[in-house]
Amino acid sequence: MPRKKKKRISIEEIKSRAPKIIFYTDKLRINLNSMNSLSFWFEKYPHGKYVVND
């Protein structure tokens, strides 16, 4: 049985997507997908801020 090949995503496609959650500090900007990952980054950078796009 032939296996399905995964669709390759180009870098331009990744950059053009609007990230769901953006966590940022003065020197750092991270695109996140879930609130669990947001809590991880708040533990490391408690003074960080975030924006949620819908």
N, C-alpha and C positions, 0 to 999 in steps of 0.2 A: 504494500500500500504506500503510495507516495505521501511524503510529509508536506504539510503546508509551510511555506516560507513566511517568515515574519515580514511585515511591511517595514521597509527602512524609512526612517524619518530624517529629513535633512535638517541641518542647523538653522536654516532660514525659517522652516516651519516651527521649530521649537521657539525661536525668538519672537515669531509673530503671534503666538498664543498669548492670551492674557492669563497670567498666573492667578490662582484662586486666592492665595494668601501671600502677602509680601511682608517679611520681617526685616527691619532695618535698624541700624545703629549709625553712629557718626561715620564709621569707616567700613561698614559691612551691609550688604543687601542680599537677601536670600529669598528665593521663590519656593513656597511650600505648597503641599497638596492637602494636608490634613491638620486638624487641630492638635493631634498628638505630637506631631513634629514641632508645632508652635510651642508647646509646653517645654519640650526639650531645649529649644533655643532660649526661652525665657529663664531657664535655670542657669544657663551659661552667661547670658547678658540680661540681667534683671531690669536695666534701664532702657531696653530696646522698645521699639514701637512696631505696630503692625497695621496693615490695611487689608480688608477683605473685599475682593471683587466678586460680584455675582454675574 
